[in-house]
Amino acid sequence: MVEDKGRRWRLLAVLGVCAVGAILVVAKLFYVQVVRQDYYRDLALQEHWQKQVVPARRGTIRAADGQPLALSVGYETLYAVPQRIANAQAVAGRLAPVIGEAPALLAERLRAGGDQPVAIRSGL
């Protein structure tokens, strides 16, 4: 009989330890999944999602045989805001030889525009 009481006590002690362990595991799961849900969701999103801008690389588009179909050509365009130019004739006289255009035509374009930029020369 004494031996049965000892066995029963040990069995209850082991079951009690297992029950306490199970309660602790369930409590931790509840804490992580319910209480700290927002924190762990944000942490997972940060780990798996990254916003990264990848600039497009311009280049040649080639046919199957290697011949270029389209090329990227960089060039500059010269603009002027006529409203900001006080003496269109003087500016045209100095600018015309540099860009290879007639001073009279350039002065006319500089006088005709308003406050919007006017393209003076493309393909520079």
Biotite code that builds the C-alpha atoms (Angstrom):
import biotite.structure as struc

atoms = struc.array([
    struc.Atom([0.000, 0.000, 0.000], chain_id="A", res_id=1, res_name="MET", atom_name="CA", element="C"),
    struc.Atom([2.806, 2.384, 0.864], chain_id="A", res_id=2, res_name="VAL", atom_name="CA", element="C"),
    struc.Atom([4.356, 1.595, -2.462], chain_id="A", res_id=3, res_name="GLU", atom_name="CA", element="C"),
    struc.Atom([1.079, 2.422, -4.273], chain_id="A", res_id=4, res_name="ASP", atom_name="CA", element="C"),
    struc.Atom([0.907, 5.806, -2.538], chain_id="A", res_id=5, res_name="LYS", atom_name="CA", element="C"),
    struc.Atom([4.491, 6.562, -3.591], chain_id="A", res_id=6, res_name="GLY", atom_name="CA", element="C"),
    struc.Atom([3.753, 5.563, -7.145], chain_id="A", res_id=7, res_name="ARG", atom_name="CA", element="C"),
    struc.Atom([0.566, 7.594, -7.225], chain_id="A", res_id=8, res_name="ARG", atom_name="CA", element="C"),
    struc.Atom([2.404, 10.610, -5.793], chain_id="A", res_id=9, res_name="TRP", atom_name="CA", element="C"),
    struc.Atom([5.165, 10.357, -8.411], chain_id="A", res_id=10, res_name="ARG", atom_name="CA", element="C"),
    struc.Atom([2.595, 9.942, -11.175], chain_id="A", res_id=11, res_name="LEU", atom_name="CA", element="C"),
    struc.Atom([0.699, 13.023, -9.992], chain_id="A", res_id=12, res_name="LEU", atom_name="CA", element="C"),
    struc.Atom([3.958, 14.977, -9.712], chain_id="A", res_id=13, res_name="ALA", atom_name="CA", element="C"),
    struc.Atom([4.964, 14.076, -13.284], chain_id="A", res_id=14, res_name="VAL", atom_name="CA", element="C"),
    struc.Atom([1.465, 14.889, -14.570], chain_id="A", res_id=15, res_name="LEU", atom_name="CA", element="C"),
    struc.Atom([1.544, 18.182, -12.652], chain_id="A", res_id=16, res_name="GLY", atom_name="CA", element="C"),
    struc.Atom([4.903, 19.150, -14.151], chain_id="A", res_id=17, res_name="VAL", atom_name="CA", element="C"),
    struc.Atom([3.619, 18.239, -17.638], chain_id="A", res_id=18, res_name="CYS", atom_name="CA", element="C"),
    struc.Atom([0.431, 20.246, -17.055], chain_id="A", res_id=19, res_name="ALA", atom_name="CA", element="C"),
    struc.Atom([2.394, 23.300, -15.876], chain_id="A", res_id=20, res_name="VAL", atom_name="CA", element="C"),
    struc.Atom([4.715, 22.974, -18.884], chain_id="A", res_id=21, res_name="GLY", atom_name="CA", element="C"),
    struc.Atom([1.746, 22.711, -21.260], chain_id="A", res_id=22, res_name="ALA", atom_name="CA", element="C"),
    struc.Atom([0.121, 25.765, -19.659], chain_id="A", res_id=23, res_name="ILE", atom_name="CA", element="C"),
    struc.Atom([3.371, 27.743, -20.040], chain_id="A", res_id=24, res_name="LEU", atom_name="CA", element="C"),
    struc.Atom([3.673, 26.753, -23.711], chain_id="A", res_id=25, res_name="VAL", atom_name="CA", element="C"),
    struc.Atom([0.040, 27.710, -24.412], chain_id="A", res_id=26, res_name="VAL", atom_name="CA", element="C"),
    struc.Atom([0.514, 31.011, -22.554], chain_id="A", res_id=27, res_name="ALA", atom_name="CA", element="C"),
    struc.Atom([3.621, 31.835, -24.596], chain_id="A", res_id=28, res_name="LYS", atom_name="CA", element="C"),
    struc.Atom([1.833, 30.948, -27.839], chain_id="A", res_id=29, res_name="LEU", atom_name="CA", element="C"),
    struc.Atom([-1.085, 33.189, -26.851], chain_id="A", res_id=30, res_name="PHE", atom_name="CA", element="C"),
    struc.Atom([1.323, 36.024, -26.051], chain_id="A", res_id=31, res_name="TYR", atom_name="CA", element="C"),
    struc.Atom([3.194, 35.714, -29.356], chain_id="A", res_id=32, res_name="VAL", atom_name="CA", element="C"),
    struc.Atom([0.194, 35.143, -31.635], chain_id="A", res_id=33, res_name="GLN", atom_name="CA", element="C"),
    struc.Atom([-2.398, 37.418, -30.030], chain_id="A", res_id=34, res_name="VAL", atom_name="CA", element="C"),
    struc.Atom([-0.749, 40.029, -27.826], chain_id="A", res_id=35, res_name="VAL", atom_name="CA", element="C"),
    struc.Atom([2.358, 40.709, -29.964], chain_id="A", res_id=36, res_name="ARG", atom_name="CA", element="C"),
    struc.Atom([0.717, 39.960, -33.323], chain_id="A", res_id=37, res_name="GLN", atom_name="CA", element="C"),
    struc.Atom([1.408, 43.410, -34.853], chain_id="A", res_id=38, res_name="ASP", atom_name="CA", element="C"),
    struc.Atom([5.077, 43.371, -33.884], chain_id="A", res_id=39, res_name="TYR", atom_name="CA", element="C"),
    struc.Atom([5.771, 39.943, -35.375], chain_id="A", res_id=40, res_name="TYR", atom_name="CA", element="C"),
    struc.Atom([3.745, 40.680, -38.545], chain_id="A", res_id=41, res_name="ARG", atom_name="CA", element="C"),
    struc.Atom([5.779, 43.856, -39.145], chain_id="A", res_id=42, res_name="ASP", atom_name="CA", element="C"),
    struc.Atom([8.989, 41.970, -38.432], chain_id="A", res_id=43, res_name="LEU", atom_name="CA", element="C"),
    struc.Atom([8.071, 39.296, -40.993], chain_id="A", res_id=44, res_name="ALA", atom_name="CA", element="C"),
    struc.Atom([7.153, 41.903, -43.615], chain_id="A", res_id=45, res_name="LEU", atom_name="CA", element="C"),
    struc.Atom([10.460, 43.705, -43.122], chain_id="A", res_id=46, res_name="GLN", atom_name="CA", element="C"),
    struc.Atom([12.316, 40.459, -43.584], chain_id="A", res_id=47, res_name="GLU", atom_name="CA", element="C"),
    struc.Atom([10.569, 39.468, -46.805], chain_id="A", res_id=48, res_name="HIS", atom_name="CA", element="C"),
    struc.Atom([9.702, 42.780, -48.483], chain_id="A", res_id=49, res_name="TRP", atom_name="CA", element="C"),
    struc.Atom([12.198, 45.380, -49.574], chain_id="A", res_id=50, res_name="GLN", atom_name="CA", element="C"),
    struc.Atom([11.409, 48.422, -51.627], chain_id="A", res_id=51, res_name="LYS", atom_name="CA", element="C"),
    struc.Atom([14.330, 49.027, -53.921], chain_id="A", res_id=52, res_name="GLN", atom_name="CA", element="C"),
    struc.Atom([14.461, 51.296, -56.939], chain_id="A", res_id=53, res_name="VAL", atom_name="CA", element="C"),
    struc.Atom([16.387, 49.723, -59.779], chain_id="A", res_id=54, res_name="VAL", atom_name="CA", element="C"),
    struc.Atom([17.202, 52.279, -62.466], chain_id="A", res_id=55, res_name="PRO", atom_name="CA", element="C"),
    struc.Atom([16.560, 51.092, -65.987], chain_id="A", res_id=56, res_name="ALA", atom_name="CA", element="C"),
    struc.Atom([19.699, 50.635, -68.007], chain_id="A", res_id=57, res_name="ARG", atom_name="CA", element="C"),
    struc.Atom([19.285, 52.061, -71.450], chain_id="A", res_id=58, res_name="ARG", atom_name="CA", element="C"),
    struc.Atom([21.044, 50.346, -74.255], chain_id="A", res_id=59, res_name="GLY", atom_name="CA", element="C"),
    struc.Atom([20.994, 48.949, -77.725], chain_id="A", res_id=60, res_name="THR", atom_name="CA", element="C"),
    struc.Atom([18.168, 46.700, -78.857], chain_id="A", res_id=61, res_name="ILE", atom_name="CA", element="C"),
    struc.Atom([19.566, 44.099, -81.204], chain_id="A", res_id=62, res_name="ARG", atom_name="CA", element="C"),
    struc.Atom([18.033, 41.706, -83.700], chain_id="A", res_id=63, res_name="ALA", atom_name="CA", element="C"),
    struc.Atom([18.623, 37.969, -83.521], chain_id="A", res_id=64, res_name="ALA", atom_name="CA", element="C"),
    struc.Atom([21.611, 38.308, -85.854], chain_id="A", res_id=65, res_name="ASP", atom_name="CA", element="C"),
    struc.Atom([23.232, 40.998, -83.674], chain_id="A", res_id=66, res_name="GLY", atom_name="CA", element="C"),
    struc.Atom([22.405, 43.997, -85.838], chain_id="A", res_id=67, res_name="GLN", atom_name="CA", element="C"),
    struc.Atom([21.288, 47.035, -83.813], chain_id="A", res_id=68, res_name="PRO", atom_name="CA", element="C"),
    struc.Atom([17.591, 47.859, -84.157], chain_id="A", res_id=69, res_name="LEU", atom_name="CA", element="C"),
    struc.Atom([17.411, 50.802, -81.754], chain_id="A", res_id=70, res_name="ALA", atom_name="CA", element="C"),
    struc.Atom([20.169, 52.837, -80.147], chain_id="A", res_id=71, res_name="LEU", atom_name="CA", element="C"),
    struc.Atom([20.178, 55.195, -77.194], chain_id="A", res_id=72, res_name="SER", atom_name="CA", element="C"),
    struc.Atom([21.622, 58.506, -78.263], chain_id="A", res_id=73, res_name="VAL", atom_name="CA", element="C"),
    struc.Atom([22.171, 61.212, -75.700], chain_id="A", res_id=74, res_name="GLY", atom_name="CA", element="C"),
    struc.Atom([21.930, 64.832, -76.729], chain_id="A", res_id=75, res_name="TYR", atom_name="CA", element="C"),
    struc.Atom([21.173, 68.139, -75.104], chain_id="A", res_id=76, res_name="GLU", atom_name="CA", element="C"),
    struc.Atom([18.611, 70.804, -75.945], chain_id="A", res_id=77, res_name="THR", atom_name="CA", element="C"),
    struc.Atom([19.205, 74.498, -75.300], chain_id="A", res_id=78, res_name="LEU", atom_name="CA", element="C"),
    struc.Atom([16.204, 76.364, -73.868], chain_id="A", res_id=79, res_name="TYR", atom_name="CA", element="C"),
    struc.Atom([15.637, 80.038, -73.109], chain_id="A", res_id=80, res_name="ALA", atom_name="CA", element="C"),
    struc.Atom([12.865, 81.856, -71.248], chain_id="A", res_id=81, res_name="VAL", atom_name="CA", element="C"),
    struc.Atom([12.189, 84.934, -73.414], chain_id="A", res_id=82, res_name="PRO", atom_name="CA", element="C"),
    struc.Atom([10.547, 86.880, -70.599], chain_id="A", res_id=83, res_name="GLN", atom_name="CA", element="C"),
    struc.Atom([13.844, 86.850, -68.667], chain_id="A", res_id=84, res_name="ARG", atom_name="CA", element="C"),
    struc.Atom([15.912, 88.174, -71.597], chain_id="A", res_id=85, res_name="ILE", atom_name="CA", element="C"),
    struc.Atom([16.134, 91.979, -71.587], chain_id="A", res_id=86, res_name="ALA", atom_name="CA", element="C"),
    struc.Atom([17.927, 92.452, -74.927], chain_id="A", res_id=87, res_name="ASN", atom_name="CA", element="C"),
    struc.Atom([17.000, 89.633, -77.331], chain_id="A", res_id=88, res_name="ALA", atom_name="CA", element="C"),
    struc.Atom([19.070, 91.093, -80.196], chain_id="A", res_id=89, res_name="GLN", atom_name="CA", element="C"),
    struc.Atom([22.291, 91.156, -78.122], chain_id="A", res_id=90, res_name="ALA", atom_name="CA", element="C"),
    struc.Atom([21.759, 87.629, -76.783], chain_id="A", res_id=91, res_name="VAL", atom_name="CA", element="C"),
    struc.Atom([20.999, 86.347, -80.293], chain_id="A", res_id=92, res_name="ALA", atom_name="CA", element="C"),
    struc.Atom([24.136, 88.032, -81.642], chain_id="A", res_id=93, res_name="GLY", atom_name="CA", element="C"),
    struc.Atom([26.357, 86.282, -79.092], chain_id="A", res_id=94, res_name="ARG", atom_name="CA", element="C"),
    struc.Atom([24.574, 82.916, -79.169], chain_id="A", res_id=95, res_name="LEU", atom_name="CA", element="C"),
    struc.Atom([24.028, 82.502, -82.940], chain_id="A", res_id=96, res_name="ALA", atom_name="CA", element="C"),
    struc.Atom([27.675, 81.765, -83.892], chain_id="A", res_id=97, res_name="PRO", atom_name="CA", element="C"),
    struc.Atom([27.985, 79.190, -81.098], chain_id="A", res_id=98, res_name="VAL", atom_name="CA", element="C"),
    struc.Atom([24.915, 77.173, -82.121], chain_id="A", res_id=99, res_name="ILE", atom_name="CA", element="C"),
    struc.Atom([25.179, 77.820, -85.862], chain_id="A", res_id=100, res_name="GLY", atom_name="CA", element="C"),
    struc.Atom([21.969, 79.710, -86.469], chain_id="A", res_id=101, res_name="GLU", atom_name="CA", element="C"),
    struc.Atom([21.119, 83.059, -88.058], chain_id="A", res_id=102, res_name="ALA", atom_name="CA", element="C"),
    struc.Atom([21.032, 85.873, -85.454], chain_id="A", res_id=103, res_name="PRO", atom_name="CA", element="C"),
    struc.Atom([17.848, 87.398, -86.921], chain_id="A", res_id=104, res_name="ALA", atom_name="CA", element="C"),
    struc.Atom([15.864, 84.128, -86.651], chain_id="A", res_id=105, res_name="LEU", atom_name="CA", element="C"),
    struc.Atom([17.148, 83.513, -83.139], chain_id="A", res_id=106, res_name="LEU", atom_name="CA", element="C"),
    struc.Atom([16.271, 87.047, -82.009], chain_id="A", res_id=107, res_name="ALA", atom_name="CA", element="C"),
    struc.Atom([12.774, 86.641, -83.452], chain_id="A", res_id=108, res_name="GLU", atom_name="CA", element="C"),
    struc.Atom([12.227, 83.434, -81.450], chain_id="A", res_id=109, res_name="ARG", atom_name="CA", element="C"),
    struc.Atom([13.544, 85.059, -78.280], chain_id="A", res_id=110, res_name="LEU", atom_name="CA", element="C"),
    struc.Atom([11.148, 87.999, -78.657], chain_id="A", res_id=111, res_name="ARG", atom_name="CA", element="C"),
    struc.Atom([8.091, 85.930, -79.623], chain_id="A", res_id=112, res_name="ALA", atom_name="CA", element="C"),
    struc.Atom([7.939, 83.745, -76.527], chain_id="A", res_id=113, res_name="GLY", atom_name="CA", element="C"),
    struc.Atom([6.429, 84.590, -73.175], chain_id="A", res_id=114, res_name="GLY", atom_name="CA", element="C"),
    struc.Atom([7.164, 83.082, -69.790], chain_id="A", res_id=115, res_name="ASP", atom_name="CA", element="C"),
    struc.Atom([7.416, 79.504, -71.135], chain_id="A", res_id=116, res_name="GLN", atom_name="CA", element="C"),
    struc.Atom([10.809, 78.054, -72.140], chain_id="A", res_id=117, res_name="PRO", atom_name="CA", element="C"),
    struc.Atom([11.497, 78.041, -75.878], chain_id="A", res_id=118, res_name="VAL", atom_name="CA", element="C"),
    struc.Atom([13.710, 75.389, -77.472], chain_id="A", res_id=119, res_name="ALA", atom_name="CA", element="C"),
    struc.Atom([16.570, 77.232, -79.155], chain_id="A", res_id=120, res_name="ILE", atom_name="CA", element="C"),
    struc.Atom([18.545, 74.275, -80.508], chain_id="A", res_id=121, res_name="ARG", atom_name="CA", element="C"),
    struc.Atom([18.243, 70.483, -80.180], chain_id="A", res_id=122, res_name="SER", atom_name="CA", element="C"),
    struc.Atom([20.882, 67.847, -80.686], chain_id="A", res_id=123, res_name="GLY", atom_name="CA", element="C"),
    struc.Atom([23.793, 69.667, -79.101], chain_id="A", res_id=124, res_name="LEU", atom_name="CA", element="C"),
])
